[in-house]
Amino acid sequence: MTLVMYVVVIALVTTILFLGIRYFVRAYARYRDSRIITCPGNGEAAIVEVDAVHAALTSAFGQPDVRLQNCARWPLHQSCGQECLVQLDLAPEECLVRGVMMRWYRSKACVYCGKQFEQIQLIDHKPALIGPEGKLFTWRKLVGKDLLTSLTNLKPVCWDCYIAHSFVQEHPDLVTYRPWGEGTNPSQ
């Protein structure tokens, strides 16, 4: 083969790989987040996670094969028929947990520092919650049926305060409390 043929083949392979990876990433992003559904088994809300990698890979060959990767009712009811997946087809955006949480955080401020929640980081610095008893936890700790009802009892915590205060709660022996205020010199 000539040099021109090699260049054409390499360009075609590169284009096909680029388009394939782009298609996979878009399909993966569509299925990756946790969702709230109503369990057909008991009629209560539950948080589920779709197997996003499997759905993205199978969508390349036609209709995606959507199956659950995790459910709040598992492992007790892991052998269910996954009839709840129909809800994800009918109203996929309304089922997203992040949408519910973003709307809840929108008009609130952090309990500890008072910082307003303007833009919520969904990938690395997700805000947290604090319960009435003072326990800190992330969104993942909420069970689906508790999410909608317990948001009234919870208060928002920004990511920075969550990291600092959860460290204090988990390792109180490693923390030195200094009660002086900003701008004062402790050696005076």
VOGU-3710 file (C-alpha; in Angstrom, 3 decimals, decimal comma):
1> mtlvmyvvvi> 0,000/0,000/0,000  1,062/3,512/-0,586  1,468/6,229/1,971  -1,807/7,840/0,912  -3,717/4,629/1,642  -2,192/4,407/5,116  -3,177/7,992/5,868  -6,741/7,388/4,660  -7,085/4,201/6,746  -5,685/5,905/9,840
11> alvttilflg> -8,040/8,871/9,351  -11,057/6,545/9,003  -10,127/4,501/12,084  -9,536/7,663/14,109  -12,881/9,125/13,048  -14,738/5,901/13,875  -13,039/5,683/17,294  -13,808/9,333/18,043  -17,477/8,991/17,125  -17,796/5,674/19,005
21> iryfvrayar> -16,255/7,041/22,192  -18,355/10,203/21,943  -21,535/8,155/21,528  -20,604/5,913/24,486  -19,872/8,875/26,771  -23,198/10,530/25,922  -25,139/7,306/26,487  -23,271/6,677/29,754  -24,018/10,205/31,001  -27,738/9,704/30,304
31> yrdsriitcp> -27,966/6,683/32,639  -25,330/7,339/35,336  -27,156/9,177/38,141  -29,316/7,838/40,964  -33,048/8,063/40,395  -36,176/8,002/42,533  -38,857/5,553/41,480  -42,007/4,140/43,022  -41,454/0,467/43,758  -44,253/-1,615/42,204
41> gngeaaivev> -43,762/-4,203/44,954  -44,801/-2,031/47,887  -45,774/1,336/46,347  -43,074/3,274/48,239  -40,342/5,485/46,830  -36,893/3,954/46,381  -33,556/5,167/45,031  -32,116/3,084/42,199  -28,956/3,190/40,126  -28,935/1,985/36,530
51> davhaaltsa> -26,019/-0,058/35,194  -24,834/2,829/33,012  -21,923/1,019/31,362  -24,131/-1,886/30,243  -26,861/0,459/29,001  -24,347/2,560/27,045  -22,675/-0,472/25,457  -25,957/-2,089/24,429  -27,348/1,182/23,069  -24,714/1,049/20,327
61> fgqpdvrlqn> -26,561/-1,929/18,820  -30,101/-0,555/19,018  -32,451/-0,225/21,981  -30,427/-0,088/25,245  -30,766/-2,961/27,702  -31,465/-1,036/30,907  -31,044/-2,940/34,165  -30,502/-1,962/37,762  -27,072/-1,930/39,328  -28,252/-0,981/42,806
71> carwplhqsc> -31,524/-0,420/44,633  -32,340/0,823/48,121  -34,473/-2,309/48,685  -31,608/-4,708/47,922  -30,287/-7,214/49,009  -33,624/-8,355/50,465  -35,533/-7,923/47,202  -32,705/-8,333/44,683  -34,530/-11,023/42,742  -37,443/-8,726/41,831
81> gqeclvqldl> -38,540/-8,401/38,223  -37,355/-4,758/38,008  -40,739/-3,558/36,763  -39,797/-0,100/38,056  -37,604/0,416/34,983  -40,725/1,397/33,027  -40,831/4,624/35,060  -37,344/5,524/33,837  -38,542/5,240/30,229  -41,672/7,333/30,787
91> apeeclvrgv> -40,167/10,246/32,773  -36,371/9,930/33,011  -35,608/13,522/34,049  -38,247/13,639/36,792  -36,675/10,582/38,444  -33,209/12,080/38,938  -32,173/12,444/42,579  -29,770/15,251/41,714  -32,668/17,319/40,323  -34,635/16,920/43,533
101> mmrwyrskac> -31,599/17,791/45,630  -30,569/20,775/43,479  -34,039/22,290/43,809  -33,919/21,721/47,584  -30,476/23,360/48,010  -31,244/26,294/45,682  -32,651/28,738/48,259  -30,687/27,560/51,275  -27,445/28,434/53,055  -24,922/26,260/54,912
111> vycgkqfeqi> -25,786/25,700/58,566  -22,198/26,240/59,713  -20,702/29,040/57,577  -23,850/30,649/56,131  -22,611/30,386/52,533  -25,463/30,431/49,951  -25,751/27,459/47,617  -25,521/29,121/44,214  -24,067/26,362/42,070  -23,974/22,757/43,233
121> qlidhkpali> -21,010/20,603/42,291  -22,323/17,245/41,116  -19,030/15,464/40,551  -16,531/16,118/43,292  -17,716/18,572/45,969  -21,314/17,612/46,634  -22,915/19,345/49,590  -24,040/17,252/52,524  -26,826/17,197/55,098  -27,080/17,343/58,861
131> gpegklftwr> -29,814/15,614/60,815  -31,642/16,891/63,894  -29,297/14,895/66,158  -26,223/16,567/64,598  -25,075/13,642/62,450  -23,539/14,556/59,082  -24,113/12,457/55,961  -24,117/12,583/52,172  -27,008/12,155/49,745  -26,161/8,484/49,253
141> klvgkdllts> -27,054/7,726/52,863  -30,688/8,696/52,297  -33,052/5,890/51,468  -35,583/6,651/48,725  -38,635/6,643/50,919  -36,870/8,872/53,443  -35,564/11,359/50,880  -38,774/13,213/50,179  -40,139/13,106/53,732  -36,947/13,730/55,690
151> ltnlkpvcwd> -35,751/16,766/53,747  -37,997/18,824/56,016  -36,006/17,618/59,051  -32,571/18,082/57,487  -30,371/21,138/57,097  -27,843/21,818/54,322  -24,073/21,733/54,823  -21,539/22,906/52,239  -18,765/20,545/51,191  -16,017/22,441/53,028
161> cyiahsfvqe> -17,915/22,397/56,322  -18,895/18,750/55,807  -15,237/17,731/55,483  -14,148/19,786/58,500  -17,001/18,825/60,828  -17,091/15,156/59,841  -13,371/14,986/60,675  -14,104/16,532/64,076  -16,905/13,997/64,674  -14,833/10,996/63,569
171> hpdlvtyrpw> -11,504/11,989/65,154  -12,112/14,321/68,123  -8,786/13,333/69,701  -6,873/14,762/66,704  -8,536/18,180/66,822  -7,284/21,141/68,811  -9,994/23,640/69,654  -8,862/27,268/69,619  -11,681/29,563/70,764  -10,048/32,900/69,908
181> gegtnpsq> -11,538/34,907/67,076  -10,012/36,071/63,815  -7,511/38,883/64,073  -6,558/38,189/67,687  -3,145/37,003/68,669  -3,234/34,009/71,064  0,238/34,778/72,474  -0,809/38,137/73,972
//
